[in-house]
Amino acid sequence: MEKQSTRLDWGGNLDKKPTEGQIQKFWYKLDVKPDVYFSTYEWKYIGEPRDIDLNNLFKYAVPITLGKIAKEHVYTNTGARTFLFNRWVTRLEIVSDDAIALFQVIQEIIKEGK
């Protein structure tokens, strides 16, 4: 029996920016909560991730992903960082945008962890 690939099908164009729906699903699957700031007058939500850029990915997605890697693959924190970094560097060989490459790698890791 042939083993099924856990890699996502990116439709042949790996440099393509993700759609709004893919971005929303990505943040939903990670269960990212916005930073909450309380003023004397009201609760305000700040820092809610919306875009796929390196700042948002490293602030929100990478810490969650490292936790998943460490738990599911029984890695230390250093091992989880190395695992993620190696996958990202490998993806950068075929994708020119750093953020899109990291987004794709994290999305694949999320799918693998089902």
C-alpha distances in whole Angstrom, upper triangle without the diagonal:
4,7,9,13,15,18,20,21,25,25,26,29,29,33,33,35,33,34,37,34,31,34,35,31,31,34,33,30,32,34,37,41,44,46,49,53,56,59,62,62,58,54,53,49,49,46,44,41,41,40,37,39,39,42,40,37,38,41,38,35,34,36,33,30,32,32,28,27,29,28,25,24,27,29,33,35,35,31,30,33,32,28,29,32,29,27,30,31,28,28,32,31,30,32,35,36,36,36,33,31,32,31,28,26,28,26,23,23,25,21,19,22,21
4,6,9,13,15,17,17,21,22,22,26,25,29,29,31,30,31,34,31,28,31,32,29,28,32,31,28,30,32,35,39,41,44,47,51,54,57,60,60,56,52,51,47,47,44,41,38,38,37,34,36,36,39,37,34,35,38,36,32,32,33,31,28,29,30,26,25,28,27,23,23,26,28,31,33,33,29,28,30,29,25,26,29,26,23,26,28,25,24,28,27,26,28,32,33,32,32,30,27,28,28,24,23,25,23,20,21,22,19,17,20,19
4,6,9,12,14,16,19,20,21,24,23,27,27,29,27,29,31,29,26,28,30,26,25,28,28,25,26,29,31,35,38,41,44,47,50,53,57,56,53,49,47,44,43,40,38,35,35,34,31,33,33,36,34,30,32,34,32,28,28,30,28,24,26,26,23,21,24,23,19,19,22,24,28,29,29,26,24,27,26,22,23,25,23,20,23,25,22,22,26,25,24,26,29,30,30,29,27,25,25,25,21,20,21,20,16,17,19,16,13,16,16
4,6,9,11,12,16,17,18,21,20,24,24,26,24,25,28,25,22,25,26,23,22,25,25,22,23,26,29,32,35,38,41,44,47,51,54,53,50,46,44,41,40,37,35,32,32,31,28,30,30,33,31,28,30,32,30,26,26,28,25,22,24,25,21,20,23,23,19,19,22,24,27,28,29,26,24,26,25,21,21,24,22,19,22,24,21,20,24,24,22,23,27,28,27,27,24,22,23,22,18,18,19,17,14,15,16,13,11,14,14
4,5,8,10,13,15,16,18,17,21,21,23,21,23,25,23,20,22,24,21,20,23,23,20,21,25,27,30,33,35,39,42,45,48,52,51,48,44,42,38,38,35,32,29,29,28,25,27,27,30,28,25,27,29,27,23,23,25,23,20,22,23,19,18,21,21,18,17,21,22,25,26,26,23,21,23,22,18,18,21,19,16,18,20,17,16,20,20,19,20,23,24,24,23,21,19,19,18,15,14,16,14,11,12,14,11,9,13,13
4,6,9,12,15,16,18,16,20,20,21,19,21,23,21,17,19,21,18,16,19,20,16,17,21,23,27,29,32,35,38,41,45,48,48,44,40,39,35,34,31,29,26,26,25,22,24,24,27,25,21,23,26,23,19,20,22,19,16,18,19,16,15,18,18,15,15,19,20,23,23,24,21,19,20,20,16,16,18,17,14,16,19,16,15,19,20,18,19,22,22,22,21,18,17,17,16,12,11,12,11,7,9,10,7,6,10,10
4,7,9,12,13,14,13,16,16,18,16,18,21,19,15,17,20,17,15,19,19,16,17,21,23,26,28,31,34,38,41,44,47,47,44,40,38,34,33,30,28,24,24,23,20,22,22,25,23,20,22,24,22,18,18,21,19,16,18,20,17,16,19,20,17,17,21,21,24,23,24,21,19,20,19,16,15,17,16,12,14,16,14,12,16,16,15,15,19,19,18,18,15,13,14,13,10,9,11,9,6,9,10,8,8,12,13
4,6,9,11,12,11,14,14,15,13,15,17,16,12,15,17,14,13,17,17,15,16,20,21,25,27,30,33,36,39,42,46,45,42,38,36,32,31,28,26,22,21,20,18,20,21,23,22,19,21,24,21,18,19,21,19,17,19,21,18,17,21,22,19,19,23,23,26,25,26,23,21,21,21,18,16,18,18,14,15,17,15,13,16,17,15,14,18,18,18,17,14,13,13,12,8,9,11,8,6,10,10,8,10,13,13
4,6,8,10,9,13,12,14,13,14,17,16,13,16,18,16,15,19,20,18,19,23,24,27,29,32,35,39,42,45,48,47,44,40,38,34,33,30,28,24,23,21,19,21,22,25,24,21,24,26,24,21,22,25,23,20,23,25,22,21,25,25,23,23,27,27,29,29,29,27,24,24,24,21,19,21,20,16,17,19,16,14,17,17,14,14,18,18,19,18,14,14,15,14,10,12,14,11,10,13,14,12,13,17,17
4,6,6,6,9,9,10,10,12,15,14,11,14,17,15,14,18,19,18,19,23,23,27,28,31,34,37,40,43,46,46,42,39,36,33,31,28,26,22,21,19,16,18,20,23,21,19,22,24,23,20,21,24,23,20,23,25,22,22,26,27,24,24,28,28,30,29,29,27,24,24,24,21,19,20,19,16,15,17,16,12,14,15,12,11,14,14,16,15,11,11,14,12,9,11,13,11,11,14,15,13,15,18,19
4,6,7,10,9,12,11,13,16,16,13,16,19,18,17,21,22,21,23,26,27,30,31,34,37,40,43,46,49,48,45,41,39,35,34,31,29,25,23,21,19,21,23,26,25,22,25,28,26,23,24,28,26,24,27,29,26,26,29,30,28,28,32,31,34,33,33,31,28,28,27,25,23,24,23,19,19,20,18,15,17,17,14,13,16,17,19,18,14,14,17,15,12,15,17,15,14,18,19,17,19,22,22
4,6,9,9,13,13,15,19,19,16,19,22,21,20,23,25,24,25,28,29,32,33,36,39,42,45,48,51,50,47,44,41,37,36,33,31,27,25,22,20,22,23,26,25,23,26,29,27,24,25,29,28,25,27,30,27,27,30,31,29,29,32,32,34,33,32,30,28,28,27,24,22,23,22,18,18,19,17,14,15,15,11,11,14,15,18,18,14,14,17,16,13,15,18,16,15,19,20,19,20,23,24
4,6,6,9,11,13,17,17,15,17,20,20,19,22,24,23,24,27,27,30,31,34,37,39,43,45,49,48,44,41,38,35,33,30,28,25,22,20,17,19,20,24,23,21,24,27,26,23,24,27,27,24,27,29,27,27,30,31,29,29,33,32,34,32,32,30,28,27,26,24,22,22,21,18,17,18,16,13,14,14,10,9,11,12,15,15,11,12,15,14,12,15,17,16,16,19,20,19,21,24,25
4,5,8,10,13,16,17,14,15,19,18,17,20,22,21,21,25,25,28,29,31,34,37,40,43,46,46,42,39,36,33,31,28,26,22,21,18,15,16,17,21,20,18,20,23,23,20,20,24,23,21,23,26,24,23,27,28,26,26,30,28,30,29,28,27,24,23,23,21,18,18,18,15,13,14,13,9,10,11,7,6,9,9,12,12,8,8,12,11,9,11,14,13,13,16,18,17,19,22,23
4,6,9,12,15,17,14,15,19,19,17,20,23,22,22,25,25,28,28,30,33,36,39,41,45,44,41,38,35,32,29,26,25,21,19,16,13,14,15,19,19,17,20,22,22,20,20,24,24,22,24,27,26,25,28,30,29,28,31,30,31,29,29,28,25,24,24,22,19,19,19,16,14,15,14,11,10,11,8,5,6,7,10,10,7,8,12,11,10,13,15,15,16,19,20,20,22,24,25
4,6,9,12,14,12,13,16,17,16,18,21,21,21,24,24,26,27,29,32,35,38,40,44,43,39,37,33,30,28,25,23,20,17,14,12,14,16,19,19,17,20,23,22,20,21,25,24,22,25,28,26,26,29,31,29,29,33,32,33,31,31,30,27,26,26,24,21,21,21,18,16,18,17,13,13,15,12,9,10,9,12,11,8,10,13,12,11,14,16,15,16,19,20,19,22,24,25
4,7,9,12,10,10,13,14,13,15,18,19,19,21,21,23,23,25,29,31,34,36,40,39,36,33,30,26,24,21,20,16,14,11,9,11,14,16,15,14,18,20,19,17,19,22,22,21,23,26,25,25,28,30,28,29,32,31,32,30,30,29,26,25,25,24,21,21,22,19,16,18,18,15,14,17,14,11,11,9,11,9,7,10,12,10,10,14,15,14,16,18,19,19,22,23,24
4,7,8,6,6,10,11,10,12,15,15,16,18,18,21,21,24,27,29,33,35,38,37,34,31,28,24,23,20,18,15,12,10,8,11,14,16,15,14,17,19,17,15,18,21,20,19,22,24,22,23,27,27,26,27,30,29,31,29,29,28,25,24,25,23,20,21,22,19,17,19,19,15,16,19,16,13,14,12,13,11,8,11,12,9,9,13,13,11,14,16,16,16,19,21,21
4,5,5,6,9,10,11,13,14,15,17,19,18,21,21,24,27,29,32,34,38,36,33,30,27,24,23,21,18,15,12,11,10,14,17,19,16,16,20,21,19,17,20,23,22,21,24,26,24,25,29,29,28,30,33,32,33,31,32,31,28,27,28,26,23,24,25,22,20,23,23,19,20,22,20,17,17,15,17,14,11,14,15,12,12,16,16,13,16,19,18,18,21,22,22
4,5,5,6,9,10,11,12,14,16,17,16,18,18,21,23,26,29,31,34,32,29,26,24,20,20,18,15,12,9,9,10,13,17,18,15,15,19,19,18,17,20,22,21,21,24,25,24,26,29,29,28,30,33,32,34,31,32,32,28,28,29,28,24,25,27,24,22,25,25,22,22,25,23,19,20,17,18,15,13,16,17,13,14,18,17,14,18,20,18,18,22,23,22
4,5,5,6,8,10,10,12,14,15,16,18,18,22,24,27,30,32,35,34,30,27,25,21,21,19,16,14,11,12,12,16,19,20,17,17,20,21,18,17,20,22,20,20,24,25,23,25,28,28,27,29,32,32,33,31,32,32,28,28,30,27,24,26,27,24,23,26,26,22,23,26,23,21,22,19,20,17,15,18,17,14,14,17,16,13,16,18,16,16,20,21,20
4,6,5,6,9,10,10,12,14,15,17,18,22,24,27,30,33,36,35,31,28,26,22,22,19,16,13,11,11,10,14,17,18,15,14,18,19,16,14,17,20,18,17,21,22,20,21,25,25,24,25,28,28,30,28,29,28,25,24,26,24,20,22,24,20,19,22,22,19,20,23,20,18,19,17,17,14,12,14,14,10,11,14,13,10,13,15,13,13,17,18,17
4,5,5,6,9,10,11,13,12,15,15,18,21,24,27,30,33,32,28,25,23,19,18,16,13,10,7,7,7,11,14,15,12,11,15,15,13,12,15,17,16,16,19,20,19,21,24,24,24,25,28,27,29,26,28,27,23,23,25,23,19,21,23,20,18,21,22,19,20,23,21,18,19,16,16,12,11,14,13,9,11,14,12,10,13,15,13,14,18,18,18
4,5,5,6,9,10,11,11,13,13,17,19,22,25,28,31,30,26,23,21,17,17,15,12,9,8,9,10,14,16,17,13,13,17,16,14,13,16,18,16,16,20,21,19,22,25,24,24,26,29,28,30,27,29,29,25,25,27,25,22,24,26,23,21,25,25,22,23,26,24,21,23,19,19,16,15,17,16,12,14,16,14,12,15,17,14,15,19,19,18
4,6,5,6,9,10,11,13,15,19,21,25,27,30,33,32,28,25,23,20,20,18,14,12,11,12,12,16,18,18,15,14,18,18,14,13,16,18,15,15,19,19,17,20,23,22,21,24,26,26,28,26,28,27,23,24,26,23,20,23,24,21,20,24,24,21,23,26,24,21,23,20,20,17,15,17,16,12,13,15,12,10,13,14,11,12,15,15,15
4,5,5,6,9,9,13,14,18,20,24,27,30,33,32,29,25,23,19,19,16,13,11,10,11,10,13,14,15,12,11,14,14,11,9,12,14,12,12,15,16,15,16,20,20,19,21,23,23,25,23,24,24,20,20,22,20,17,19,21,18,17,20,21,18,20,23,21,19,20,18,17,13,12,14,12,9,10,12,9,7,10,11,9,10,14,14,14
4,6,5,6,6,9,11,14,17,20,23,26,29,29,25,22,19,16,15,13,10,8,8,10,10,13,14,14,10,10,13,12,9,8,12,13,11,12,15,16,15,17,20,20,20,22,24,24,25,22,24,24,20,20,23,21,18,20,22,20,19,22,23,20,22,25,24,21,22,19,18,14,14,16,14,10,13,14,11,10,13,13,11,13,16,15,16
4,5,5,7,9,12,15,17,21,24,27,30,29,25,22,20,17,17,15,12,10,11,13,13,16,18,18,14,14,16,15,12,11,14,15,12,13,17,16,15,18,21,20,20,22,24,25,26,24,26,26,22,22,25,23,20,23,25,22,21,25,26,23,25,28,27,24,26,23,22,18,17,19,17,14,15,16,13,11,15,15,11,13,16,15,14
4,5,8,11,14,17,20,23,26,29,32,32,28,25,23,20,20,18,15,13,14,15,14,17,18,19,15,14,16,16,12,10,13,14,11,11,15,14,12,15,18,17,16,19,21,22,23,22,24,23,19,20,23,20,18,21,23,20,19,23,24,21,23,26,25,23,25,22,21,18,17,18,16,13,14,14,11,9,12,11,8,9,12,11,10
4,5,9,12,15,18,21,24,27,31,30,27,23,22,18,18,15,13,11,13,14,13,16,16,16,13,11,13,12,9,7,10,10,7,8,12,11,10,13,15,15,15,17,19,19,20,18,21,20,17,17,20,18,16,18,21,18,18,22,22,20,22,26,25,23,24,21,20,16,16,17,14,12,13,13,10,9,12,11,8,11,13,11,12
4,6,10,13,15,19,21,25,28,27,24,20,19,16,16,14,12,11,13,15,15,18,18,17,14,13,15,14,10,9,13,12,9,11,14,13,12,16,17,16,17,20,21,22,22,20,23,23,19,20,23,22,19,22,24,22,22,25,26,24,26,29,28,26,28,25,23,19,19,20,18,15,17,17,13,13,16,14,11,14,16,14,14
4,7,9,12,16,19,22,25,25,21,18,16,13,13,11,8,8,11,13,13,15,16,14,11,11,12,10,7,8,11,11,8,11,14,13,13,16,18,18,19,21,23,22,23,20,23,23,19,19,23,22,19,21,24,22,21,24,26,24,25,29,28,25,26,23,21,18,18,20,17,14,17,17,14,14,17,16,13,16,18,16,17
4,7,9,12,15,18,21,21,18,14,13,10,10,9,7,8,11,14,15,17,18,16,12,13,14,12,9,11,14,13,11,14,17,16,16,20,21,20,22,25,25,25,25,22,25,26,22,22,26,25,22,24,27,25,24,28,29,27,28,32,31,28,29,26,24,20,21,23,20,18,20,21,17,17,21,19,17,20,22,20,20
4,6,9,13,16,19,19,15,12,10,6,6,6,4,7,10,13,15,16,17,14,11,13,14,11,9,12,15,14,14,17,19,18,19,22,23,23,25,27,28,28,27,24,26,28,24,23,27,27,23,25,28,27,25,28,30,28,29,32,32,29,29,25,23,20,21,23,20,18,22,22,19,19,23,22,19,22,25,23,24
4,7,10,13,17,17,14,11,9,6,5,6,6,9,13,15,17,17,17,14,12,14,14,11,10,14,16,14,15,18,19,19,21,23,24,24,26,29,29,28,27,24,26,28,25,24,27,27,24,26,29,28,26,29,32,30,30,34,34,31,30,27,25,21,23,25,22,21,24,24,21,22,25,24,22,25,27,25,26
4,7,10,13,14,11,7,6,5,6,8,9,12,15,18,20,21,21,18,16,18,18,14,14,17,19,18,18,21,23,22,24,26,27,27,29,31,32,31,30,27,29,31,28,27,31,31,28,29,33,32,30,33,35,34,34,37,37,34,34,30,28,25,27,29,26,24,27,28,24,25,29,27,25,28,30,28,29
4,7,10,11,9,6,5,6,7,10,11,15,18,20,23,22,23,19,18,20,20,16,16,20,22,21,21,24,25,25,27,30,30,30,32,35,35,34,32,29,31,33,31,29,33,34,31,32,35,35,33,35,38,36,36,40,40,36,36,32,30,27,29,31,28,27,30,31,28,28,32,31,28,32,34,32,32
4,7,8,6,5,6,9,10,13,15,18,21,24,26,26,27,23,21,24,24,20,20,24,26,24,24,28,29,28,30,33,33,33,35,37,37,37,35,32,34,37,34,33,37,37,34,35,39,38,36,39,42,40,40,43,43,40,40,36,34,31,33,35,32,30,34,34,31,32,35,34,32,35,37,35,35
4,5,5,6,7,11,12,15,17,21,23,26,28,28,29,25,24,27,26,23,23,27,29,27,27,31,32,31,33,36,36,36,39,41,41,40,38,35,37,40,37,36,39,40,37,38,42,41,39,42,44,42,42,46,46,42,42,38,36,33,35,37,34,33,37,37,34,35,38,37,35,38,40,38,39
4,6,8,10,14,16,19,21,24,26,29,32,32,32,29,27,30,30,26,26,30,32,30,31,34,35,34,36,39,39,39,42,44,44,43,41,38,41,43,40,39,43,43,41,42,45,45,43,45,48,46,46,49,49,46,45,42,40,37,39,41,38,37,40,41,37,38,42,40,38,41,43,41,41
4,7,9,13,15,19,20,24,25,28,31,31,32,29,27,31,31,27,27,30,33,31,31,35,36,35,37,40,40,40,42,45,45,44,43,40,42,44,41,40,44,44,41,42,46,45,43,46,48,46,46,50,49,46,45,41,40,36,38,41,38,36,40,41,37,38,41,41,38,41,43,41,41
4,6,10,12,16,17,20,22,25,28,29,30,27,25,28,28,24,24,27,30,28,28,32,33,32,34,37,37,37,39,42,42,41,40,37,40,42,39,38,41,41,38,40,43,42,40,43,45,43,43,47,46,43,42,38,37,34,35,38,35,33,37,37,34,34,38,37,35,37,40,38,38
4,7,10,13,13,17,19,22,25,26,27,24,21,24,25,21,20,24,26,25,24,28,30,28,30,33,34,33,35,38,38,38,37,34,36,38,35,34,38,38,35,36,40,38,37,40,42,40,40,43,43,40,39,36,34,31,32,35,32,30,33,34,31,31,34,33,31,34,36,34,34
4,6,10,10,14,16,19,22,22,24,20,18,21,22,19,18,21,24,23,23,26,28,27,29,32,32,32,34,37,37,36,36,32,35,36,33,32,36,36,33,34,37,36,34,37,39,37,37,40,40,37,36,32,31,27,29,32,29,27,30,31,28,29,32,32,29,32,34,33,33
4,7,7,11,13,16,18,19,20,17,15,18,19,15,15,18,21,20,20,23,25,24,26,28,29,29,31,34,34,33,33,29,32,33,30,29,32,32,29,30,34,32,30,33,35,33,33,37,36,33,33,29,27,24,26,28,25,23,27,28,25,25,29,28,25,28,31,29,29
4,6,9,11,14,16,16,17,14,12,16,16,13,13,16,19,18,19,21,23,23,25,27,28,29,31,33,33,32,31,28,30,31,28,27,30,30,27,28,31,30,28,31,33,31,31,34,34,31,30,26,25,21,23,26,23,22,25,26,23,24,27,27,25,28,30,29,30
4,6,9,11,13,13,14,11,9,12,13,9,10,13,15,15,16,18,20,21,22,24,26,26,28,30,31,29,28,25,27,28,25,24,27,27,24,24,28,27,24,27,29,27,27,31,30,27,26,23,21,18,20,22,19,18,22,23,20,21,24,24,22,25,27,26,27
4,6,9,12,13,14,12,9,12,13,10,9,12,15,15,15,17,20,20,21,23,25,25,27,29,30,29,29,25,27,28,25,24,27,27,23,24,28,26,24,27,29,26,26,30,30,26,26,22,21,17,19,21,19,17,20,21,18,19,22,22,20,23,25,24,25
4,6,8,9,11,9,6,8,11,9,8,9,13,14,13,15,18,19,19,21,23,24,25,27,28,27,27,24,25,26,23,22,25,24,20,21,25,23,20,23,25,23,23,27,26,22,22,19,17,14,15,17,15,13,16,18,15,15,19,19,17,20,23,22,23
4,7,9,12,11,8,10,13,12,11,12,15,17,16,17,20,21,21,23,26,26,27,29,30,29,30,27,28,29,25,24,26,26,22,23,26,23,21,24,26,23,23,26,25,21,21,18,17,13,14,17,15,13,16,18,16,15,19,20,18,20,23,23,23
4,6,9,9,7,9,12,12,11,12,14,17,17,17,20,22,22,23,26,27,27,28,30,29,29,26,27,28,24,23,25,24,20,21,23,21,19,21,23,20,19,23,22,18,18,14,14,10,11,14,13,11,14,16,15,14,18,19,18,20,23,23,24
4,7,8,7,7,10,11,11,10,12,15,15,15,18,20,20,21,23,25,25,26,28,26,27,24,25,25,21,20,22,21,17,17,20,18,15,18,19,16,16,19,18,15,15,11,10,7,7,10,9,7,10,13,12,12,15,16,16,18,20,21,22
4,6,6,6,9,10,11,11,12,15,16,16,18,20,21,21,24,25,26,26,28,26,26,23,23,24,21,19,21,20,17,16,19,18,14,16,19,16,15,18,18,14,14,10,9,5,8,10,9,9,12,14,13,14,17,18,18,20,22,23,25
4,6,5,6,8,10,10,10,13,15,14,15,18,19,19,21,24,24,24,26,24,24,20,20,21,18,16,18,18,14,13,16,16,12,14,17,15,14,17,18,15,14,10,7,5,9,10,8,9,12,13,12,14,17,17,18,20,22,22,25
4,6,5,6,8,10,10,12,14,15,16,18,20,20,22,24,25,26,27,25,24,20,21,22,19,17,19,20,16,16,19,19,15,17,20,19,17,21,22,18,17,14,11,9,12,14,11,12,15,16,14,17,19,19,19,22,24,24,26
4,6,5,6,7,9,11,12,13,15,17,18,19,21,22,23,24,26,24,24,20,21,22,19,17,20,20,16,17,20,19,16,19,21,19,18,22,22,19,18,15,13,9,12,14,11,10,14,15,13,14,18,17,17,20,22,21,23
4,6,5,5,6,9,10,10,12,14,15,16,18,20,20,21,23,21,21,18,18,19,16,14,17,16,13,13,16,15,12,15,18,16,16,19,19,16,17,13,11,8,10,11,8,7,11,11,9,11,14,14,14,17,18,18,20
4,6,6,5,7,10,10,11,13,15,15,17,19,20,20,22,19,19,15,16,17,14,12,15,15,12,12,16,15,13,15,18,17,16,20,21,18,18,15,12,10,13,13,9,10,14,13,11,14,16,15,15,19,20,19,22
4,6,7,7,9,11,12,13,15,17,18,20,21,22,23,21,20,16,18,19,16,14,18,18,15,15,19,19,16,19,22,20,20,24,24,22,21,18,15,13,15,16,13,13,16,16,13,16,19,17,17,20,22,21,23
4,6,6,7,9,11,12,13,15,16,18,19,20,21,20,20,16,18,19,16,15,18,18,15,16,19,18,16,20,22,20,21,24,24,22,22,19,16,13,15,16,12,12,15,15,11,13,16,15,14,17,19,18,20
4,6,5,6,9,10,11,12,14,15,16,18,19,18,18,15,17,17,14,13,16,15,12,13,16,15,13,17,19,17,18,21,22,19,20,17,14,11,13,13,10,9,12,11,8,10,13,11,10,14,15,15,17
4,5,5,6,9,10,10,12,14,15,16,17,15,15,12,13,14,10,9,12,12,9,10,14,13,11,15,17,16,16,20,21,19,19,17,14,12,13,13,9,10,12,10,8,11,13,11,11,15,16,15,17
4,5,5,6,9,10,11,12,14,15,16,14,13,10,12,13,10,9,13,13,11,13,16,15,15,18,20,19,20,23,24,22,23,21,17,15,17,17,13,13,16,14,11,14,15,13,13,16,17,15,18
4,5,5,6,9,10,11,12,14,15,14,14,12,14,15,11,12,15,14,12,14,17,16,16,19,21,20,21,24,25,23,24,22,19,16,17,17,13,13,15,13,10,12,14,11,10,14,14,12,15
4,5,5,6,9,10,10,12,13,12,13,11,13,13,9,9,12,11,8,11,14,12,13,16,17,16,18,21,22,20,22,20,17,15,16,15,11,11,12,10,7,9,10,8,7,11,11,10,13
4,5,5,6,8,10,10,11,9,10,7,9,9,6,6,10,9,7,10,13,12,13,16,17,17,19,22,23,22,23,21,18,17,18,16,13,14,15,12,9,13,13,10,11,14,13,12,15
4,5,5,6,8,10,10,9,10,8,11,11,8,10,13,12,11,14,16,16,16,19,21,21,22,25,26,25,27,25,21,20,21,19,16,16,17,15,12,14,15,11,11,15,14,11,14
4,6,5,6,8,9,10,11,10,13,12,9,11,14,12,11,14,16,15,16,19,20,20,22,24,25,24,26,24,21,20,20,19,15,15,16,13,10,12,12,8,8,11,10,8,11
4,5,5,6,7,7,9,9,11,9,6,9,10,8,8,12,13,12,14,17,17,17,20,22,23,22,25,23,20,19,20,18,15,15,15,12,10,12,12,8,9,12,10,8,12
4,6,6,5,4,6,6,9,8,5,9,11,9,10,13,15,15,16,19,20,20,23,25,26,26,28,26,23,22,23,21,18,18,19,16,14,16,15,12,13,15,13,11,15
4,6,5,7,9,10,13,11,9,13,14,13,13,17,18,17,19,22,22,23,25,28,28,28,30,28,26,24,25,23,20,20,20,17,15,17,16,12,12,15,13,10,13
4,6,8,11,12,14,12,10,14,15,12,13,17,17,16,18,21,21,21,24,26,27,26,29,28,25,24,24,22,19,19,19,16,14,15,14,10,11,12,10,7,10
4,6,9,11,12,9,8,12,12,10,12,15,15,14,17,19,19,20,23,24,25,26,28,27,25,24,24,21,19,20,19,16,15,16,14,11,13,14,11,9,13
4,7,10,11,9,9,12,13,11,14,17,17,17,19,22,22,23,25,27,28,29,31,30,27,26,27,24,21,22,22,19,17,19,18,14,16,17,14,13,16
4,6,8,5,6,9,10,9,11,14,14,15,17,19,20,21,23,25,27,27,29,28,24,24,25,22,20,21,21,17,16,19,18,14,16,18,15,14,18
4,5,5,6,9,10,10,12,14,15,17,18,20,21,23,24,26,28,28,30,28,25,25,26,24,21,22,23,19,18,21,20,17,18,21,19,17,20
4,5,5,6,9,10,11,12,14,16,17,18,20,21,22,25,27,26,27,26,22,22,24,21,18,20,21,18,16,19,19,16,17,20,19,17,21
4,5,5,6,9,10,10,12,14,15,16,18,20,21,23,25,25,26,25,21,22,23,21,18,20,21,18,17,20,20,17,19,22,20,19,23
4,5,5,6,9,10,10,12,14,15,16,18,20,22,24,24,25,25,21,22,23,20,17,20,20,16,16,19,18,15,17,20,17,17,21
4,5,5,6,8,10,11,12,14,15,17,18,21,22,22,24,22,19,19,20,17,15,16,17,13,12,15,15,12,14,16,15,14,18
4,5,5,6,8,10,10,12,14,15,16,19,21,20,21,20,16,17,18,16,13,15,16,13,12,16,16,13,15,18,17,16,20
4,6,5,6,9,10,10,12,14,15,17,19,19,21,20,17,18,19,16,14,17,17,13,14,17,16,14,17,19,17,18,21
4,6,5,6,9,10,11,13,14,16,18,18,20,20,17,17,18,15,12,15,14,11,11,14,13,10,14,16,14,14,18
4,6,5,6,9,10,11,12,15,16,16,18,16,13,14,14,11,9,11,11,8,8,12,11,9,12,14,13,14,17
4,5,5,6,9,10,10,13,15,15,16,15,12,13,14,11,9,12,13,10,11,14,14,12,15,18,17,17,21
4,5,5,6,9,10,11,14,14,16,16,13,15,15,12,11,14,13,10,12,15,14,13,16,18,16,18,21
4,6,5,6,9,10,12,12,14,14,12,13,13,9,9,11,10,7,9,12,10,10,13,14,13,15,18
4,5,5,6,9,10,10,12,11,8,10,10,6,6,9,9,6,9,11,11,11,14,16,15,17,20
4,5,5,7,9,10,11,11,9,12,12,9,9,12,12,10,12,15,14,15,18,19,19,20,24
4,5,6,8,9,11,13,11,14,13,9,10,13,12,10,13,15,13,14,17,18,17,20,23
4,5,6,6,9,10,9,11,9,6,8,10,8,7,11,12,11,13,16,16,16,19,21
4,5,5,6,7,7,10,9,6,8,11,10,10,13,15,15,16,19,20,20,22,25
4,6,8,10,10,13,12,9,12,15,13,13,16,18,17,18,21,22,21,24,27
4,7,9,11,13,11,9,12,14,12,12,16,16,16,18,20,20,21,24,26
4,6,8,10,8,6,10,11,10,11,14,15,15,17,19,20,20,23,25
4,6,9,8,8,11,13,12,14,16,17,18,20,22,23,24,26,28
4,6,5,6,9,10,11,12,14,15,17,19,20,21,23,25,27
4,6,5,6,9,10,11,12,14,16,17,18,20,21,23,25
4,5,5,6,9,10,11,12,14,15,16,18,20,21,23
4,5,5,6,9,10,10,12,14,15,16,18,20,22
4,5,5,6,9,10,11,12,14,15,17,19,21
4,5,5,6,8,10,11,12,14,15,17,19
4,6,5,6,9,10,11,12,14,16,17
4,6,5,6,9,10,11,12,14,16
4,5,5,6,9,10,11,12,15
4,5,5,6,9,10,11,13
4,5,5,6,9,10,11
4,5,5,6,9,10
4,5,5,6,9
4,5,5,7
4,5,6
4,6
4
